[in-house]
Amino acid sequence: MLQKTKNKKSGDPTKRLIVGISGASGAIYGIRLLELLRETEIETHVIISRAAQMTIATETDLKVADIEALADVVHPNQDVGAACSSGSFQNLGMVIAPCSVKTLSEIASGVTANLISRAADVALKERRRVVLMLRETPLHLGHIRSMAAVTEAGAIVYPPVPAFYAKPQSLEDMVDHSLGRVLDLFDINLGTVRRWSGLKKKAKAD
């Protein structure tokens, strides 16, 4: 079952990106990612978990329908028969923003219980890029072992750690920089990253 919310289907599978939003804190990462990609040629397919819906209600003033409207295609998380559950569905890969430990652990084990973890599992078996914006701290040994296992399977664990060298002036600056670095991993440059150009030595006083 697919619910189209926009008509930006390019027909180019190299311009499709799956975005999962799981129930960890940090719903703004998935929301802002969809906003950034909205005006690009990238066709976005979003999956929002039930736990994420509760987080969205807690952390934002948005309704789930508002977020779904940012995507080109919406897939219900319980629809494990959706197009993106198959390796034959060509795409760039998947970003889960934010990614809960539960979701990461499902992907690491290969025991997938919903479409978010299934789509990520499929992307990995097809050797596509999967980036997990893990939101959890502190970490116990079980978390770390799951992070190691999912990395060995081919995923990239990308905790959204702020880059203070960029001298962010707002929360949005920090979010945009982190998402820009995530998109770098897919060779997508939206100009939101303040690139490091090396230390600039101060001129010595005469």
N, C-alpha and C positions, 0 to 999 in steps of 0.2 A: 504494500500500500504506500503510495507516494502522494504527498500533498504539495503541490507547487504553490509558491507564494510570490514568485516573480518570474519573468520570462527572459532569462539571460542564458539560455542553454546554447552554448557555443558549438556543441557537437564535437569539441576537441577534448578528449579525455585527459590530456596533459594540463588542462586548466580546470580540473575539478578537485576540490579539497573537502574532505569530511571533517566536520567539527563536532566533537563530543563535549557536552557540558555535564559533568558529574556532580555529586553532592558535596564536594569539599567546599570550604570557604574560598572565596575568590571568584564568584560568578562573573565579576566585571571583566575577567580575562577573556572568557568565551564571548561575552556580549560585545566587548570592544573589538575583538578579532573579527566578528561578523560585520561590525560597522566599518572597519578599515577595508575589508574586502568587498563591501557592497558596491563601490564605484569602480571596481576593477573588472577585468575579464574573467576572473576566477569564479567558477560556478560553485557555490557553497551548499553542502548538504549537512544539515544540523540534526543532532540527536540530543535530546535533553532528558536526563533521568528524572525519576519521580523525586528522589532526594534533592536533585538540583532545583526542582521547582520550589521546594520549601526554602532552600538557601536563597534563591532569587527573591522570594517574598520577604525574607528577613533582611537581606543586604541591599536591596534596591527598591525603588518605587515603581518598577516596571512589572507588567504582567507577562506571563509566558507568551501570550499571543503577540505582544510587542517584539519580543526577541525572535520568535519564529518568522515574523514579517521581515526581518533583516536578511534571512537566508533565501536561497533560490528554491531549495527543496527541503521539506521537513519529513523526517522519518520517526515514527513513534518508537520509543525504546523497546517496547515489547514485541515489535514486528521483526522477529528474527528471520523472516523471509524477504526482507526488503532487498532492493537491488544491491546495496553496498554490503550485504552479507555474503556476497559471492565474489570469488577471485576473478570472475569474468567481467566484473564492473571495473572498468579502467579509471584510474584516478592518480593524482599526485601522491596521495597518502592521507594521513589523519593527524589531527591535533586534538588532544583532550585537554581542555582548559576550563576550569581546573580539573585535575585528576585526583580522585580520592585514593587512599591506600587500598580500599576494597577493589576498586576498578583495576588499579595497577596489579594487585595480587591475582585477580582473575586472568588478566592477560598473561602474566608471568607463568601461571600454571597451565594455561591453555584450556581451562574449564570455564567456558563462557556462559553467563546466565542471562544475557540481554544483548541488545543490538550494539551498544557502545563497545563492550568487550569483544563481541563477535566480529565487528567491523575491524577493530584493531588487530585481532588475531589473524583475520584473513589478509589484511594489509601486510603483516609480517611474513606470512607464508609466501606471499607473492613478491617479497623482497622490496616492498614499498616503505617509504619513510613514515615512522610513527613517533610523534613527539608527545611526551606526557608531562604536563605542567603540574608536577606533584605538589600538593599543598598539605604538608603535615610536618610538625616539629613539636618536641624532639622525636627522634626515631629510635625504636628499639630494634633488637637484632633481627626479628622477623621481618620488619619493614626493609631493613638493609639487605637481607637475603633476597627478598622479592625484587628489590631494585636491581640487584646483581643478576638475578635470573632473567628479568625482562630485558636487561641490557644485552645479556648473552643471546637472547632471542632476536635481537636486532633493533629494539626500540631505543630511543634517546630519552633519558630522564632529565627534564629541564625544570628544576624548581625555579619559580619566578623571583629570583634574588635581585633586588635593585642594584643598578650600576651607578654608584654615587659619583664616579668620575665625570659622568655626563651632567652633573649639577642640576638635577631635576628641580623644577620650580613648583610642581604640583603632583598630586597622585596620578593624574592623567599622563603626565610626562613619564613617570616611572612605569606605568602600565604599557604605554605605547613603545617605550624602549625595549621592554622585555618581549613584547609581541613582535617587534621588528626583528629582534635577534632570532626568535622562533621562525619567522618567515624567511630569514636568511638561509635556514636549513633546507628550504624548498626553492632556493634561488629566486625569491620574491622580494623585491626591494621597494617599499612604499615611502621611503624617506623619513621614517620615524626614528631611526637610530642615529645618535650622535657618535660618529666614529672616533675611535681613539687614534690620535695622530702623534703620539709620543710626548714625552715630557719636554716642555719648553723652558729652557734655562733662562733665568732672569739675567739681564745684562748687568754686569758688575758696575757699581758706582765708580766714577772717576776719582 
